[in-house]
Every structure is written in C-alpha cells, then in structure tokens.
Amino acid sequence: MSDTDSFIDEVSEEVRRDKLYGYLRRYGWIAVLLILGLVGGATYNEWSKAQAAEAAQALGDQLLDALEVEDPESRASALSEIETETGAGAVVALLQATEQERSGDVEGAIATLDALAADSSLGREYRDLAQLKSLLLSDGIAEPDVRRAGFEAMAVPGQPYRLLALEQLALLDVAAGETAAAVETLTSIVEDAEVTGTLRDRAQGLIIALGGSADAATE
C-alpha cells in the first residue's frame, strides 16, 4: 500500500469518527432515554410484583385469622370486614356467605350472594356461582316459580352450571308431582357429553328411585 493510500485511509477514518461523535452529540440523548426507560420499566415491574405479593400475603393472613375464629357468626363478621378487590373480593364474599349459612343466617347469606351476582365488575364465573348458590339456599324461602325461573335462566346452552341447574329443575318437578318431566330432564343429564361422573350417578339414582327404567338410566 502506498503512502498516499495510507493517508487517504487515515483521513477517511477520522471523518467517520467525527461523524460518529457528531451523531452522538446530536442524538445521544435518545439512547440515554431508551436506557433509562428500560431500567425504569424493569424497576417498576419488580416493584409491582413485590407489591402484588405483599398484598396477596396480607390477604392470606387476614383470611386465616378470620377462618380461625371459633363460631360461624363471628367468622362471617370477620370476613365481612376484609377489604379486597375484584376476584379476591368475590372469594371472600363466597366464604362469608358460607359462614352465614352455617350460623343459621340463611337470608343474610342469600343477600351476600345476590349482591355478588349483581356486581358487573366481577368475572362471569363468580357471578354465576353466586347466583347458583343463592338459588339453592332459597329453597323454602323463595316461591317455587321464582326459583324455577332462576334455574331455567342458568340451564340454557353455554352456561357453566347448566347441568346442575337442570338437576334442580328436575327436583322441582319431583316436588310438584311431575315425575315424568323429572325423569325426562334427568335422562337428558345422563346422556349429556359434559356430565361429570358424580352428577351422572346422582341422576341415574334418582331416575331409578322415581320408577324410571334402569336401562335408560345407564345408557
């Protein structure tokens, strides 16, 4: 390589270096912001995780303290004082309703469940479960027609507790003396592809108890 070529290469290198420094002086702040953003985002993410873990632990401690109270009425009262949000609040409300039922305050349990079922900010799974439990507890309190309408609304295709609602409709038919209708509903439960083993056994047993065909109950 000649001295001229070497000189040209050195000059080119200096020009490239000057351009690089110029870019850094002009746009370096963007890189700094990006780095700060990444570091800040990671820090905030870790802080959020720590806060969520701390909140979950605090809620767990409160639940344990409330459930360790001796009598159901006091447990229900302790659970009602726990302040939570969204799904966690739904779980606490379901536990509270259970303790209210155990203490004999069935109407209080129904009120707790109805409020939960009407809370549109909660997931459908919580609201539907609360509605189902409320209808189950309302036996002897609500009119049969009211309970039937509630279970019919839950027994339509696509509802998560459809088969359990059908089972309750069959029991309402039995109570009304509509044995044939009850057997027909129970048979549809047994033949449903989504039925669980436990529910199938209950439906089959009730079909036989109602005088239905044992062969039909086991198909």
C-alpha positions in Angstrom: 0.0 0.0 0.0 1.4 3.4 -1.0 1.8 6.4 1.4 -1.0 8.1 -0.5 -3.4 5.2 0.1 -2.5 5.1 3.8 -3.0 8.8 4.1 -6.4 8.5 2.5 -7.5 5.7 4.8 -6.4 7.7 7.8 -8.4 10.7 6.6 -11.5 8.5 6.0 -11.2 7.0 9.4 -11.0 10.5 11.0 -14.0 11.6 9.0 -16.1 8.6 10.1 -15.0 9.1 13.7 -16.0 12.8 13.5 -19.4 11.8 12.1 -19.9 9.3 14.8 -19.2 11.8 17.5 -21.4 14.3 15.8 -24.3 11.8 15.8 -23.7 11.0 19.5 -23.7 14.7 20.4 -26.9 15.2 18.4 -28.8 12.1 19.1 -27.1 10.6 22.2 -29.9 11.8 24.4 -32.3 9.3 22.7 -30.1 6.4 23.6 -29.9 7.7 27.2 -33.7 7.9 27.4 -34.1 4.4 26.0 -31.7 3.1 28.6 -33.4 5.0 31.4 -36.8 3.7 30.1 -35.6 0.1 30.1 -34.1 0.3 33.5 -37.1 2.2 34.9 -39.5 -0.3 33.4 -37.7 -3.2 34.9 -37.6 -1.5 38.2 -41.3 -0.7 38.1 -42.1 -4.2 37.1 -40.2 -5.7 40.0 -41.8 -3.1 42.4 -45.3 -4.1 41.1 -44.5 -7.8 41.6 -43.4 -7.1 45.1 -46.5 -5.0 45.9 -48.8 -7.8 44.5 -47.0 -10.4 46.5 -47.2 -8.3 49.7 -50.9 -7.7 49.1 -51.6 -11.4 48.5 -49.8 -12.3 51.6 -51.7 -9.7 53.7 -55.0 -11.0 52.3 -54.0 -14.6 53.1 -53.1 -13.6 56.7 -56.5 -11.9 57.1 -58.4 -14.9 55.7 -56.6 -17.2 58.0 -57.2 -15.0 61.0 -60.9 -14.8 60.1 -61.4 -18.5 59.5 -59.7 -19.4 62.7 -62.4 -17.7 64.7 -64.4 -20.4 66.5 -68.1 -19.7 65.7 -69.5 -19.3 62.2 -71.3 -16.0 63.0 -68.1 -14.4 64.2 -66.2 -15.8 61.2 -68.8 -14.3 58.8 -68.4 -10.9 60.6 -64.6 -11.1 60.4 -64.8 -11.9 56.7 -67.1 -9.0 56.0 -64.5 -6.6 57.4 -61.9 -7.7 54.9 -61.5 -5.1 52.1 -60.5 -6.6 48.8 -60.9 -6.0 45.1 -62.3 -8.0 42.1 -61.7 -11.7 42.2 -60.3 -11.8 45.7 -63.3 -9.9 46.9 -65.6 -12.4 45.3 -63.8 -15.3 47.0 -64.1 -13.6 50.4 -67.8 -12.9 49.8 -68.4 -16.6 48.9 -66.7 -17.6 52.1 -68.7 -15.1 54.1 -72.0 -16.5 52.7 -70.9 -20.0 53.6 -70.3 -18.9 57.2 -73.6 -17.0 57.3 -75.4 -20.2 56.2 -73.6 -22.2 58.9 -74.6 -19.8 61.5 -78.2 -20.1 60.5 -78.4 -16.7 58.8 -79.6 -18.1 55.5 -81.3 -14.8 54.4 -78.1 -13.0 55.1 -76.2 -15.5 53.0 -78.6 -15.0 50.2 -78.3 -11.3 50.4 -74.5 -11.6 50.2 -74.7 -13.9 47.2 -77.3 -11.8 45.4 -75.0 -8.7 45.8 -72.1 -10.7 44.4 -74.2 -12.0 41.5 -75.3 -8.4 40.6 -71.7 -7.0 40.6 -70.9 -6.4 37.0 -67.3 -5.6 37.7 -66.7 -9.3 38.6 -66.0 -12.2 36.3 -68.9 -14.2 35.0 -67.7 -17.3 36.8 -68.0 -15.7 40.2 -71.4 -14.1 39.5 -72.9 -17.4 38.1 -71.6 -19.4 41.1 -73.1 -16.8 43.5 -76.4 -17.0 41.7 -76.5 -20.8 41.8 -75.7 -20.9 45.5 -78.3 -18.2 46.2 -81.0 -20.2 44.4 -80.0 -23.4 46.2 -80.3 -21.6 49.6 -83.6 -20.1 48.7 -85.5 -23.4 48.9 -88.4 -22.8 51.3 -87.8 -19.1 51.2 -88.5 -18.0 47.6 -91.5 -19.1 45.7 -91.0 -22.3 43.5 -91.9 -20.3 40.4 -89.2 -17.7 41.2 -86.6 -20.5 41.8 -87.7 -22.3 38.6 -87.2 -19.1 36.6 -83.8 -18.6 38.0 -82.7 -22.2 37.3 -84.1 -22.1 33.8 -82.0 -19.0 33.1 -78.9 -20.9 34.1 -79.9 -24.1 32.2 -79.6 -22.7 28.7 -76.7 -23.9 26.5 -73.4 -22.3 27.1 -74.0 -21.6 30.8 -71.2 -23.0 33.0 -73.6 -24.6 35.6 -76.2 -25.7 33.1 -76.4 -29.3 34.2 -76.6 -28.5 37.9 -79.4 -26.1 37.1 -81.2 -28.9 35.1 -80.8 -31.2 38.1 -82.5 -28.6 40.3 -85.3 -28.2 37.8 -85.8 -32.0 37.9 -86.1 -31.8 41.7 -88.7 -29.0 41.4 -90.6 -31.3 39.0 -90.5 -34.0 41.6 -91.7 -31.7 44.3 -94.6 -30.6 42.0 -95.5 -34.3 41.3 -94.4 -34.1 37.7 -92.5 -37.4 37.7 -92.4 -37.9 34.0 -90.9 -34.5 33.4 -88.3 -35.0 36.1 -87.3 -38.4 34.6 -87.0 -36.8 31.1 -84.8 -34.0 32.4 -82.6 -36.4 34.4 -82.2 -38.6 31.4 -81.0 -35.6 29.3 -78.4 -35.0 32.0 -77.2 -38.6 31.9 -76.9 -38.5 28.1 -75.1 -35.2 28.1 -71.5 -35.3 26.9 -70.3 -32.8 29.5 -71.8 -34.5 32.6 -69.4 -35.5 35.4 -69.4 -38.9 36.9 -70.8 -37.7 40.2 -73.7 -35.9 38.6 -74.4 -38.8 36.3 -74.6 -41.2 39.3 -77.0 -38.9 41.1 -79.2 -38.5 38.1 -79.3 -42.3 37.4 -80.1 -43.0 41.1 -82.9 -40.5 41.1 -84.3 -41.9 37.8 -84.5 -45.4 39.4 -86.0 -44.0 42.6 -88.7 -42.3 40.6 -89.6 -45.6 38.9 -87.7 -44.9 35.7 -86.1 -47.6 33.6 -82.8 -48.8 35.0 -81.6 -49.5 31.4 -82.5 -45.9 30.3 -80.6 -44.6 33.4 -77.4 -46.4 32.4 -77.4 -45.7 28.6 
